[in-house]
Amino acid sequence: MQLQRLLEILEHEGPRPTEELATRLGCSTQEVEEALAEARRRGWLLRYSALINWEKLDVPRVFAFIEVEATPEHGTGFDHLADYIGRFEEVHSVYLMSGRADLTVVVQGTDFREIARFVAEKLAPTPGVKATATSFVLKTYKMEGELLTDQPGNSRLAVSP
């Protein structure tokens, strides 16, 4: 069983029939089912989700990337703070970063004011947070490997010598 290949298929294509996966991987459906159960049990396979271009639906949705400078805790570093921040409903993702900021927090809201309130009332006052810098997403061109533009034509990039 090629577990990594199985997970790559699911990541790029979403849920597939067990029979199809078994055929593509050259194994039995039982092996696929066992591998999926193991991947869920170990926390490797967290969920299936759809990738939706909300801008085309004109649904009010704003994302912001918030750089957080933080004070690490003795023994856990930034783990406790990242876990705490990640539990807020508005938080889409939390990343430990190299560079200027310690954490990058991706937040989702219905408008800019909602995200500003989140930063002012919830994130900035959190113990361990020293400073924040918020950048709002104005337009998305590519998301999770998918181009969102309607540009027809050649998909190859020009290469110069």
N, C-alpha and C positions, 0 to 999 in steps of 0.2 A: 504494500500500500504506500503510495506516494502522498503522505500527509500534507507536505508543503504545497504540492501541486493542487490537491483537493481544496485547500484553503485559498489559494490564488484564484481558482475558478469561482469559488463562492464570493470572494471579495470583488471580482470584476463583473460577474454575471448575476449575482444574487442566488436565491434558492433554485436548485435544479432538481428534477426527478432523480431519485436514487439510482434507478436503472441507467439513466443517461450518464451519471457520474461514474458508475461502475464500468460502463462500456468505454468511456473516455480514458479511464485510469487503468483499464485492463485487469480488473479485479471483480470480486463478487459483490452483490448488493449488501450482503451481510457484513463484509469487510468495510464498506462505505458507512453503513449504519453504526458499526462499532467505532469507527474513526470519528464520526460526527459526535457520538455520545461522549467519547473521551475528550474531544476538543472542547465541548461545552463544560464538562466536569472540571477540566484543568483551567478554564477561563481563557482559552485561546480564541474560541468562537463566541463572541459576546452577543451579537444579534445580526439580523438581516435588516437592511434598510434601503429605501428608494432614494435616488438622487433627483431632486426636483428643482427646476429653475423657477423659483418663486417670483423673480422679477418679471417673467413673461405673464404670470397670472395676476400681476399688479396687486399682490397681497402685501400689506404693510409689514415689512420685516427688515430690520437693520442689524448689521453685525458690527462689532467693534473689537479691535485687538488692543488689549490693555497691557502695557509693560508694567510690571510690578517690581520695585526694588524692595527687598525684604531682609529681615534679620533671621539668619538660620538659628535653629534651636540645637542645643547641645545634644548629641546622640542621634538626632533624626534629621538634621539639616533642614531642608525645606519641605519634607514629606508631610508633616502634620499640617502646616499652613496650606499646602496645595490640596490636601484632602478636605480641609475645612472650606476653602474657597469653592472647590468643586461641588460641594453639596448645595450651593445656591441654585435655585431653579433657573435663573437667567443665564447661568454659566453653561456654555456649549462644550468648551475644552479648556484644559490647563496643561501647560508645558513648562518643564524646567529648561532654562535656556543658558547658552553660553553668551558672552558679550555683555552689553550694557545693563540689561535687566536680568533679574534672577528668574522670574516667571513671566510667561505670556498667558493671559487669560482671554479667551474668545467668548464674547458675550452676545446674546441675541435679545432683541427687544422689538417693540412695534414702532418706536420712533427714537430720535436722538435724546429727547428729554427723559424717556424711561431709562435709557442706559446711563445718562448723567446722574439721575437719582440713585441708581444702583451703585455707581462709583462713590458718590458723596455719602450715602446713608449706610451702605453695607460693606463695600470693599475697602475704601480708604480708612475707616475707623477700626478695621480688624487689627488686633494685636499682632505685631510682627511685620505689618505693612509699613514701610518707610515712605514710599512715594509711588505715584502712579502716573502714567502718560497714556492717554487714550487716542487711538486713531480709528476713525470710522471708515467702513467700507463704503465707497461711493458707487462702484460698479464692479461686478464680477465678470471676468473674461474666461476663466478656466477654473473648474472646481473638481477636485478628486480625479484628475486626469481627463476630464471631459471639457472640450471647448464649448462655450455657451454662445458664441457669436454665430450669426447666420451668414457668414462670409462664404460665398460659393467659390469654387475654383480649386486650384492645386493646393493640396495640404502639405506639400513638401516645402521646406525652408531653403532659400537660396544660399549657396555656399560659394564663397570667393576664395581664390588661391592665396 
